[in-house]
Amino acid sequence: MTEEVAACGLDVSGMTVGVAETASSGAFDLVAFGTGVSAETRTELERMFSAANPDARFLRTYAPYAASQIVAAVRQPQASPVDVEAYCRRIGYDGPLEPTIETLSALQERHLAAIPFEAIDVLLGRGVDISPAAVDAKLIAARRGGYCYEQNGLFKRVLRAIGFDVDGLVASVLWMAPPGAPPPPRTHMVLRVTIEGAPWLADVGFGSSVPPAPLRMDSREPQPTSHERYRLLPIGAGLLVQAEIAGEWRSLYDVSPEPLLDSHYELFNWFAASHETSHFRRELIAVRITPDARCTLRGNRLTIRPAHGGVERRRLDAEGIERALAEVFHLSPQPDWREIVERAAARGAFP
């Protein structure tokens, strides 16, 4: 890896943790840590290195991509910024901003309640831009919703800005798949947040069955939330995420443990937004999760599932759909949405 970085014209040296603990006084611009360095050790080394080099930057790398991560960090030193204050105003959060499980849980709950899941731009044929600037303009400034790459991409940047240790992962969606169906490609973005050495699954972009709270990834026991119980079971090299619905464990998705770079999601996003088999191209979908209820619009059917049990279903006409988008999902229907709203009301197929 150091040879590849050096071949790019950079001055680089590699060292073990033991050597690093005694070599913190050297001059450097960037310190890159491998995934084998624990969070506790990394924190201590960052403290030592910062004492000698206050302007030094730190980077956590993944073995397959380490060289490219280091080169990119040197050549493009400014990470994609995010306005944490504006984000907190968007979700109505005014609590502590410290990298703790309490903060993570509170942010996840408020995010799900404030920023709806929706893919209206796909139905409009606009595609979906998942660059940080585009996502922030849409989800924060324009108060729109989005799907997993937008939602979890934003959440990842906010968490990192606060100081959380976050990895982007990818999963295969199994929700509603018929028995014996071939395994789907991995297309769903989720996050792994490591807090005091413990890995937590965080997801604000899975729609109607999204876990409303972080889930321990190193536990196989059922985990209660404000809605259903969830559990994570080993499957191959990854984890199968299941929700207990009406007394039955149903599979949501299986997660690969290998971290991905932001650029890896571009292809998945193109598929979800553009490919003819993507269900986002065929149905109007909006979802909003609060501690009290799950609210889902699919086509012309509005379903509300209170956390305490029961279900309410309603068929809506075009005016009812627009009213639900505004009142239930906190969106502002635009004039150019009218065609897809009318098609949804008539249950007509989308192109």
Secondary structure in CASP SS format (residue, H / E / C, confidence):
PFRMAT SS
TARGET T0000
AUTHOR 0000-0000-0000
METHOD secondary structure of the structure
MODEL  1
M C 1.00
T H 1.00
E H 1.00
E H 1.00
V H 1.00
A H 1.00
A H 1.00
C C 1.00
G C 1.00
L C 1.00
D C 1.00
V C 1.00
S C 1.00
G C 1.00
M C 1.00
T C 1.00
V H 1.00
G H 1.00
V H 1.00
A H 1.00
E C 1.00
T C 1.00
A C 1.00
S C 1.00
S C 1.00
G C 1.00
A C 1.00
F C 1.00
D C 1.00
L E 1.00
V E 1.00
A E 1.00
F E 1.00
G C 1.00
T C 1.00
G C 1.00
V C 1.00
S C 1.00
A H 1.00
E H 1.00
T H 1.00
R H 1.00
T H 1.00
E H 1.00
L H 1.00
E H 1.00
R H 1.00
M H 1.00
F H 1.00
S H 1.00
A H 1.00
A H 1.00
N C 1.00
P C 1.00
D C 1.00
A C 1.00
R E 1.00
F E 1.00
L E 1.00
R E 1.00
T C 1.00
Y C 1.00
A H 1.00
P H 1.00
Y H 1.00
A H 1.00
A H 1.00
S H 1.00
Q H 1.00
I H 1.00
V H 1.00
A H 1.00
A H 1.00
V H 1.00
R H 1.00
Q C 1.00
P C 1.00
Q C 1.00
A C 1.00
S C 1.00
P C 1.00
V C 1.00
D C 1.00
V H 1.00
E H 1.00
A H 1.00
Y H 1.00
C H 1.00
R H 1.00
R H 1.00
I H 1.00
G C 1.00
Y C 1.00
D C 1.00
G C 1.00
P C 1.00
L C 1.00
E C 1.00
P C 1.00
T C 1.00
I H 1.00
E H 1.00
T H 1.00
L H 1.00
S H 1.00
A H 1.00
L H 1.00
Q H 1.00
E H 1.00
R H 1.00
H H 1.00
L H 1.00
A H 1.00
A H 1.00
I C 1.00
P C 1.00
F E 1.00
E E 1.00
A C 1.00
I H 1.00
D H 1.00
V H 1.00
L H 1.00
L C 1.00
G C 1.00
R C 1.00
G C 1.00
V C 1.00
D C 1.00
I C 1.00
S C 1.00
P H 1.00
A H 1.00
A H 1.00
V H 1.00
D H 1.00
A H 1.00
K H 1.00
L H 1.00
I H 1.00
A H 1.00
A C 1.00
R C 1.00
R C 1.00
G C 1.00
G E 1.00
Y C 1.00
C H 1.00
Y H 1.00
E H 1.00
Q H 1.00
N H 1.00
G H 1.00
L H 1.00
F H 1.00
K H 1.00
R H 1.00
V H 1.00
L H 1.00
R H 1.00
A H 1.00
I H 1.00
G C 1.00
F C 1.00
D E 1.00
V E 1.00
D E 1.00
G E 1.00
L E 1.00
V E 1.00
A E 1.00
S E 1.00
V E 1.00
L C 1.00
W C 1.00
M C 1.00
A C 1.00
P C 1.00
P C 1.00
G C 1.00
A C 1.00
P C 1.00
P C 1.00
P C 1.00
P C 1.00
R E 1.00
T E 1.00
H E 1.00
M E 1.00
V E 1.00
L E 1.00
R E 1.00
V E 1.00
T E 1.00
I E 1.00
E C 1.00
G C 1.00
A E 1.00
P E 1.00
W E 1.00
L E 1.00
A E 1.00
D C 1.00
V C 1.00
G C 1.00
F C 1.00
G H 1.00
S H 1.00
S H 1.00
V C 1.00
P C 1.00
P C 1.00
A C 1.00
P C 1.00
L E 1.00
R E 1.00
M C 1.00
D C 1.00
S C 1.00
R C 1.00
E C 1.00
P C 1.00
Q E 1.00
P E 1.00
T C 1.00
S C 1.00
H C 1.00
E C 1.00
R E 1.00
Y E 1.00
R E 1.00
L E 1.00
L E 1.00
P E 1.00
I E 1.00
G C 1.00
A C 1.00
G E 1.00
L E 1.00
L E 1.00
V E 1.00
Q E 1.00
A E 1.00
E E 1.00
I E 1.00
A C 1.00
G C 1.00
E E 1.00
W E 1.00
R E 1.00
S E 1.00
L E 1.00
Y E 1.00
D E 1.00
V E 1.00
S E 1.00
P E 1.00
E E 1.00
P E 1.00
L E 1.00
L C 1.00
D H 1.00
S H 1.00
H H 1.00
Y H 1.00
E H 1.00
L H 1.00
F H 1.00
N H 1.00
W H 1.00
F H 1.00
A H 1.00
A H 1.00
S H 1.00
H C 1.00
E C 1.00
T C 1.00
S C 1.00
H H 1.00
F H 1.00
R H 1.00
R C 1.00
E C 1.00
L C 1.00
I E 1.00
A E 1.00
V E 1.00
R E 1.00
I E 1.00
T C 1.00
P C 1.00
D C 1.00
A E 1.00
R E 1.00
C E 1.00
T E 1.00
L E 1.00
R E 1.00
G C 1.00
N C 1.00
R E 1.00
L E 1.00
T E 1.00
I E 1.00
R E 1.00
P E 1.00
A C 1.00
H C 1.00
G C 1.00
G C 1.00
V C 1.00
E E 1.00
R E 1.00
R E 1.00
R E 1.00
L C 1.00
D C 1.00
A H 1.00
E H 1.00
G H 1.00
I H 1.00
E H 1.00
R H 1.00
A H 1.00
L H 1.00
A H 1.00
E H 1.00
V C 1.00
F C 1.00
H C 1.00
L C 1.00
S C 1.00
P C 1.00
Q C 1.00
P H 1.00
D H 1.00
W H 1.00
R H 1.00
E H 1.00
I H 1.00
V H 1.00
E H 1.00
R H 1.00
A H 1.00
A H 1.00
A C 1.00
R C 1.00
G C 1.00
A C 1.00
F C 1.00
P C 1.00
END
